[in-house]
Amino acid sequence: MVIEVVLIAAVMLGPGEHTTIARDSVMAVSMIILNAVIGLSLLVGGIKHGDLSHNRTGTSAYLALLVVLSALALALPALIGRDGAYTVGQETPVIVLTLGLYAFFLVRQMGKQAADFREVDPRLTVRLAGHDSAGPETEHTNIVQVIAEHRSEVLLRMGLLVATVLPIVLLSHDMATLLDDGLGRVGAPVALSGILIAIIVFLPESITSVRAALQGEIQRVSNLCHGALVSTVGLTIPVVLVIGLLTGQAVVLAESPANLLLLGVTLLLSVTTFAAQKVTAMHGAAHLVVFAVYGIAVFS
């Protein structure tokens, strides 16, 4: 999701007016991840394997953060901001709170609560145990220790990340112009630019999520989808607000009433789905219907 944050930031810094690109992208990726990808994953996984068990503590943590971050990103600006954007005095506390919550989540996820994000389905854990002669892992590994032991590998991966991000940044300026021109020519809604960015960035994770569902790894689906969305919202909003402060641009985050309703329904459906001990294909079908309604709303 770092790539999406960089892409949105580059588009904002490029030519033209893109005051709503962050809002449109976050809304689009929320609908795509929570409804389209998770819906399809639950549908195919449920049809193939039947009921699937997931780690309710982990998924509950993801959804708790998503409720708070979504409210900060898309709902609160309409209530306390001005013209759909936070005021200068409001932006700094929102940046600090968002980054603080996201950082705390990362520390807990990679530390003492790492076990909350592992597979719990008996069929899967038995299969994995058969491939692991050392037996199930009983202790979590300290993240500092891992970084110290694999420092060269971490540095190499960071270098590769920077090397792959740079072309995206350089090309995104031209992409912003092409998006504006292309959408204007066909009379497409402005929000479609955010949807296109979300589709481009999340396509690899979408394919991986569906494959994981076909293997019965429903907690991996949650880690890929919910984890990616937490990262997207937790990083995008602070970054675009900082850009707004530095450049003087207005960053419009407040969503329309229709989209806020769809987002609320999506979050409620997600909480209901993953509150169950086991998820089924029926849950997936419900998520896909909500995504179809979102598509109708975009073009209405």
N, C-alpha and C positions, 0 to 999 in steps of 0.2 A: 504493500500500500504506500510505501515511500514514493514510488514512481508516480502514483496519482497525485500525491501532495505536491511533488515537484512540477508535474504537468500543469496543475491548476495555478500554482504560483507563477509559472512562466507565462501562462496565458494572461493572467492578470497584469503582468508587467509588460505584455506585448501591446501592439497597436490596437486601437478601438476601445469601446466601452464594454467592460465585462464585470459589472458590479454584482451580477447575480450568478456568476459561473460557479462559485463555491457552493452556494445554496442549491443550485440545480444539480450539481454533481453529487453532493451528499444525499440529497433526496433520491436521486436516481439509483445510486449505489445501494442505498438502504432498501429500496423496493426490489432491486435485482437480487441482492443477496438474501434478504429475509423471506422473500416470496418466490421468486423465480428459481434460484439455485437450490435453496433449502427445500422448496416445494417439490421440485423435480427429483432431488436426491431422496427425499422421504418416499416419494411415489415409487421410484424404481427399486429402492431398497426394501420397501414394505412389500411390494409385489413379489420380489425374489425370495426374501427371507422371512416374511411375516412380521410379527412384532419385534421391535429392536430396542434394546436397553441402552440407556445413555447415563452419563454421570450427572445427576441432577444438581449437585453442588456446583460443578463447573459451569454448566449452562445457565444456572440461576445467577451466577456471578456475572457472566457476560451480559445477560439481559438486564440486570440491575444497572450496570454501567450504561447500557444503550438507552435506557429510559431517561436517565439523568442527562447524558450527553446530547441526546436528541432534543430534549427540552431546552437545554442551553443554546443549542445551535439553531433550531428552526422555530421554536414556539415563543420563547421568552423575548426575543427582539421585537415581536409584534405587540407585546404587552407593555414593556417598559422602555423600549427604544424610541427612536424618532424616524419616521418614514421607513420602517422595516429594518433599520440598522441600529446597532448599539451606539450610544453617545461615547465621546472620547473618555469620559470619566468612568463609563461602565466597561469599556473594552479591557482595560488592564486587569481588573478583578476576574473577569471571565477567562482571560488567557491563563492567569495563575491557577485558578480553580480547575480548569480543564487539563492543563499539563500536570498539575499535582495529582489529580485523580488517576490519570493515565499512567503516570510514573509509579504510583503506589500499586496499581494493578499489575504492572510488569514485574515489580519486585516480588509480589506475592505469588504470581503465576509461575515464575521461574525459581521460586524459593520454597517456602514452607507449604504452599498450597499446590505444588506441582501435581500431586496425586489426584487432585480434584479434576484434572483435565485428561485423565487416562481412560482407556476403554474399560467398561465394566460388564459388557455382554458376556455371559458365561460361555457361549459358543466360541466367541472370539478369544477370550482369555485362555481357554483350554488349548486352542489352536496355537496361540502365541507361546504358551508355556512349553508345548511340544518342540518348538524350535529354539528354545532358550534353555540350554543345559545348566545354566547357573541358577535357574529358578526365578521366581518373581522378584522384582526389585522392591526392597523394603525401606530403603533410605533414599532421600533426594540428594542430589549432588549440588553443592554450593556453586552458584553461577560464577563467583569470583575465581574459584578453583578451576572451573572449566576454562575460563578465559586465560588463566595463567598457564595451563597445560597445553592449550591450543592457540597460543598467541600468534604464531606465524600464519596459521590457517585463518584466524579471524581477520588479521591484517590483509591477507590475500583476498578474502571475500569482500572486505570493505573497499579494496581497490577496484575489484571487478564491478561492484555496485556503482562506484563513482564513474567508472569508464562507460558503463551502460546508460547511466542517467544523463551524461553530458550530451550525447546525440539527441536525446529526447528534448532536452532544454533548448538546444539550438533549432530543432525542427518545429517546436511548439509555437514559436512566433509566427511562422508561416501558416501553421495549422489553424491558428486563431483567425487569421485573415480568410483562409479558405472556408472555415466553418461559417463565418459571418456571411460571406458571399454565397456559398452553396445553399444555406438555409433560407437566406433572403430570396434567392431565385425561385425556389420551389414553394415558398410561402409556408415553410414548416415552423412550428412553435419554437420560441427561443430556448425553452427547456430541453429541446432535443439535443443541443450541444453538450449539455451535462450528461445526458443519457449515453451519447456516443463515447464520451471520455470514460464513463463507468464501464461500458461494454468492452472497450479496448483494453483497459487495465485489468479487469477482473476475469477475462476469458480463460487464462491458464488455471486459475484457482477454481473456476466453475467446472472445468473438465476434470480436475483432480477430485473435486467434491463428489461428482457423480460416480467416478470410478471407486472412490472410497465407500459410497453407499452400496454399490454393487458387491463389494467385498464384505458388507455388513458392519463396516467401521463407522457407526453413526456418531460416535464422539469425535472422531477425526473430522467428520463433516462439520460439526459444531465448532471445532477449533479453527478450521479453515475459514468458515463463513462468519461466525460471530466474532472470532478473533480479528479477522480482517476489517470488519466494520468498526469495531472498537478502535482499532488503530487509525482507520480513515477519519472518523469523526474527531478522535482525540488529538490528532495531529493537524488535520486540515483547518479546523476553526482557529486555533491559535496562530497558525502560519498566516492565514489570510488577514486576520485582524492586525497582526504585526505589520504586514505589507500595507494595509490601509493606514495605519498610524504613521509609517515612514514616508508614504507617498502622498498622503492626503486624500486617497480615494475613499469613496463611500462603499462599504461592504454590506450589501443588502442580504440579510439572512432569513428574514421572516417569510414563512411560506403562506400560500393561499389557504383559506378555510377548507377547501376541498382536499388539498394535499395533507393538511394537518389531520383531517378526519381519517384519511387513508393511512397515514403514519400511525395514528392512535389505534386504529383497527389492527394494523400489522403488528404492533408491539403487544397488544392485548392477545391476539391470536398466537403470537410466539410464546408468550408467557403461559398461555393455556396449553399449547402443544407440548412444551418441554417441562411443564409441571407434572405431566403424566410419567409414570415409571417407565412405560414403553411407548414408543411412537409407531405410527402405522401409516399405510398408504393413504388412508382417509385424511390424516393431518396434512399430508403433502398436497392432496387435491384441493383442500381449502385454501392453502397458501397460493396455489396457482390461480385460483379464481380471483383472489385479491389483486394479484399482479395483472391479470387481464383487465380488471376494473381500472387499475392505475393507467394502463395503456389507453383506455377509452378517455380517461380524464385528461391526459396529456394532449390529445388531439381534439378535445372538445372546445 
